[in-house]
Amino acid sequence: MPKADYFSIESISQSAWKIYENWQASMYLVCGSERACLIDTGYGGGDLPAVVRSLTDLPTVVVNTHGHIDHVLGNRFFPTVLMHSADHDLYRRVVAGFPQYISQPWVRTSFGDIIDTIDLAAVRFAEAKTIAEGDVIDLGGKRLEIFSMPGHTAGSIILIDRDDKIVYAGDSIMEKLWLFLNNGATAEAY
């Protein structure tokens, strides 16, 4: 698979971009005047830091909307990640399984030879720090408000940018929301 095909970028506002990872996972980069926020990090196969650097040179904080593999495995590139405490155990299990995950045949089919560039001995995942409902990430002239939205997972969150009227929801708001996974909340809680 050609490296140029690994990511595609779509501008969604003057200060935000949607980043597609191999058309299977989406993440968002939101910039203020002082720092940036990367919302979710995808499957972690490509050079996500290079994509972020192509859009901004601001210091970047990572916030995960929840702890599933298609939202956290790119955390391996970043020293600090934030997520709701209800998903910390899920996150630890997911990142511990990274070596087994990248050895799966479907991963090779989906991501191609880029898997061969991953040095498993060098892969380190940051311990997740806690973010909770009511917290605000101030990027400098751009504020992202955190709201809990348990359902897809117990610790699912959404981030709201009131100025641009954008909700960053991970998998919490979608046409076919999965509520049947072991780490999810009940439909009544959702």
Secondary structure, DSSP 4 states (H G I P E B T S, - for coil): --GGGSEEEEEEETTEEEEEETTTEEEEEEE-SS-EEEE--TTS-S-HHHHHHHH--S-EEEE-SS-SHHHHGGGGG-S-EEE-GGGHHHHHHHHHTHHHHHTSHHHHHHHGGGGGG--GGG---PPEEE--TT-EEE-SS-EEEEEE--SSSTT-EEEEETTTTEEE-TTSSSTT----STTSPPTTT-
